Amino acid sequence: MYQDYFGLREMPFSLTPDTQFFFDSAAHRAVLNTVLLALRHSEGFIKIVGEVGTGKTLLCRKLLASLGPEFLTAYIPNPYLTPDELKGFLAQEIGVPSSPDMPAYQLLNEIYARLVALAAEKRRVVLVVDEAQAMPRETIEALRLLTNLETEKSKLLQVVLLGQPELEDVLNRSDLRQLKQRIVFSETLGTIDRRTLADYLDFRLQSAGYRGRSLFTRGAVRLMHRASGGIPRLINVLAHKALLVSYGQGRSMVSRAQVARAVKDTTESRRLGRWLSVTPFGWTPWLAVSLLLVGVGLWWYGGTL
């Protein structure tokens, strides 16, 4: 691949949510700080919503890595669980011995006793649910009932819900209004703006071992933002493909032409690919048409003088 060619230790734009590549943008930092503050004040439910590819899972892992030893965390990456599976998972994560034939009331009593013991040790239990929009309605209700476990001073279980915008539709159901009322903090994970994109690309490259001037030209960054809409996952896909093209062409930088090739090969990139066939001169058709129209306008204007 292009790692040795560009002096990289590892792939800089991998889609694996690695906290090493967590970009501390203003938007992501604000969401992370809000969640950390809420958890330290023992609030109930916290909701984070973001479009597909905006980095929810990476933020989730960064959150888990940022919590100190006073927190005991349980992470659910796949929330398509039955209520009994949810309780069994929580019991396992907090150290409650259980068996499939244990009565439901007994398991709940064991969970409560363990949560009280952890609270006495000044430890806080946080359940983090990724892709929460996929959680069945019955399981969401079971989760709400689990958060009823509390002392006179604080909740024994805090919950962070991360999901796509469809999570809002789920929580707007009338039969889930009790849970919605318990959401103390609600945050929306935004995209990367155009002014920040160059810093994002440089950060990912430097985290992968690159040392040198920016690899992406201004024109490349502008086109990449337009094609990706600022969605980190699409940015990573386009950047990876553009680096491959530059490597194949023996170029030391990534220009607009290489990003255009990447866009053409990525159907999700705002449907710009069909307009970005690069001419031998490095122009794109829309630019050529624009210049032609300008020329015709100048000719017409000159002829009327």
N, C-alpha and C positions, 0 to 999 in steps of 0.2 A: 504494500500500500504506500501511502505518501508520508508515513511517519518519519522515516530517516531522511527523506528528501527535504522536509521542512524543519527538521530538528526537533521532533516531538517524542516524548517518552511513551505516550499512549494516545488513543483516539480522542480528540477534543470535543467532538460533537456526537458522542454516543447517546442513544436514547435511554440507556439505563439510568434511573434516578440516583446518581451518586452525589452525596453531600459535598464532596470535594469541589464539585462544579456548581454549587449553589451560588447564584449571582445575587449579591446584596443590593438589589435595586430598591428605590424608594418605596415602590408599591409593595414588593414582597416583604421588605423590612417592616413596614407598617403593620401588615397582617400578622407577621410572626410575633412582633412585640405586643400586639393587642392580645393574642392568644396566650402568650407567656404571662402577661399581667393578669389576665382573667383566671388562669389556672392557679397562680400564686395567691389569689384572693378567694379561692375555693368557690368559684361561681359554678352554676349548674351546667347547662348545655351551651356549647359554642358552635356556631355554624360557619363554614367557609365554602363559598360557592365559586366555581370557576369553569370556564368553557373547556372543552376537550383540548388537551395539549398545553394548558397554561402553567403546568408545573405543580399541581396539587400534591401528587405523590412525593415529589422531591421536597416540597415544603413540609409535608408530613414527616418525612424522615429527618429533616433538619430540626423540626420541633422535638422529635423524640431524642435526638442527639443533644439538644440544648437543655433538656430538663435535668436537674441535679439528682443526686442520690436520694433526696427526700421524696422523690416521686417513684411510684411503681406503675409502670405503663403496660397496657395490653393493646396490641395493634391488630385490627381486623382488616386485612387487605381485600377479602372477599366477603361481603356482608350478606350473601344469599344464604342465610341460616334460618333454621326453625327457632322458635323461642327456647326450646329445650337445649338445642345446640349452642345458642348464645349463652345461656346460664352455665352450661358445661364448660364452654371456652373460658368464661370469666373465672369460674372456680379453679380451673387448671392454672391460669395465669397468676392468680393471687395465692396459690398454694393450698387450695382446699381439696383434700382427697375426696373423690367421688366415684361412683360406679353407675352403669346404665340402669340397674334395678333400684337405685336410691329414689325414694319418693320425692316428688317435686318440692313439697313443703319442707322436707328435711334438708334438701340441697340449699334452698333459699335461707333457711336458718343458719346453716354452716357458712354460707357466703356472708351473711350479716355479722356473725360472730367474728369472722376473719377481718372484715372491714373495720369493725370496732377495735379489734386488737391492733391493726395497723395504724388507726387514728391515734391510739394511745401511745404508739411509738413515734408520733409526729410524722407519719408517712402518708402521702396523698396518693390515691389510686385514680388513674386517668385511663379511660377507655377511648381509643382513637379509631374511628370507623371511616375507612376510605371507600369511595364509590357508594356513598350512603344512599343515593337515589335508587339503588337496586335492592335495598333491604325490604323484605316483605312487610306488609302493614302490621301483621300480628307480631312480628319480631320487633318492630318499632315500638309497639305498645308495651311489649315485655321489657324493652330497654327503658321506657319511661317509668315503669313500675319499679325497676331496679334502682332508679335515682331517687325513689321515695325513701330509700334507706338513709337515715341521717341521725345525727345527734342533735342536742339542743343548740349547739353552736354552729355546725357546718354540715354540708353534704358529705357523705362517705364515698360517693362515686361521682366523678366528673366525666363528661362526655364531650368529645370533639367530633363533629360530623363534617366530613369533606365530601363534596359531590358536585355533579354537573348542575346546570340551571334547572334541570328537571326535578331536582330536590325541592325547589320552591313549590312546584305543583303538588308534590307528595305532601308537604307540610301544610299546604293550604286546604287539605281535606278537612271537612267539618269534624270528622271523628278523631282527628289528630290535633285539634285546637289546644288541648291541654298541654301537649308537648311543645307546640309552637310558643305558647305563653311562657315556657320555661327557658327559652333561648335568650340568654342574657346579652351575648355579643354575636353580631352577624357581620361577616366580612366578605367582600368580593375580590377575588384574585384577578387583577387586570393583565393586560398584555404589555409588551415592551415597546415604548414609544421610539420614534425614529431617532431622536437625539441621543437616546441611551443605547441604541443597537450596536454602534461601533464599540462602545465600552464593553458590552456583553460579549461580542466576538473576541475582543482582545483578552478579556478575562478568561474565557474558556481556553484559548490558545496558550496563555501563560500558565494556567493551571495544569496543562498537559506537557509543559516543559519548553514551550517556544520562547526564544529570546531574540528579539529583533523588532524592526518597525512593523507597523500594522500591515497585515497580509491583504486586507480587503480595501479596495479603493473606495472613495466616496460614492462614486456611481454604482459600485457593486452593493454598497450598504443601502442606498436609496431603493434600488430595485428589489433587494431582498426584503426590505420592510414592506414595500408595496405588495409583493407577492405573498408574503406570509401573514400580513395583517398584524405582525408583532407577536404571533403565537410562538412560544419558545420551541415547541416540538417541530413545527414546520421550519423555523429558522435553523435548527440543528440539521434537519434533513437537507435543506438547500445548501448550507455551508459545507457539509460533508461532500455532497455531489460536486459543488463548485471547486473544492480542493482537489478532488479526483480529476476533474477536467484540466485544471491548471497543471497538475502533476503530469498528466498524459501529454500535455502540450509543451512541457518543459519550461513553464513560466514560473517566475519567482514571486508573483503576486496574483491575486484574484481580482479581475476587473469585471465590468458589467457584462461583457460577452460570456464569461464563464458562468456567471450567475444565471444569465438568460438560458444557457444550455441546461442548467439544473432545473430551472422553472419549467422548461418544456418537458422535462422528464418526470415532473411531479404534478399529478392531476389535481391534488388538493390545493395547489398554490394559486388560489383566486382566479383560476381559469385564464391566466395570462399566457400560458405556454404557446397557444396557437398564434399569438401576435409577436412572438419573440424569436422568429427564425433569423439568425444572424447572417447578414450579407457578407461578401468578401471584404468589404470595407469596415466591418464591425458595426454597421448600422442595423437598426431593426426596422421593419416595414412601417410602423406608425411614425417613426422619425423621418423616414424618407418621404412619406406622404405629406407630413407637416411641412417639410422643406419645399416640396413641390407646390403646395398651396401658397406658401409665402412668396415663392417666385412668381406664380401666376398673379398674385395680388399686386406685387410690385410692377409687373409688366402692364397690368390693367391701369394701375394708378398712373404710371408714366405715360401711357397712351392718352390719358384724358387731360393731361396738362396742355 
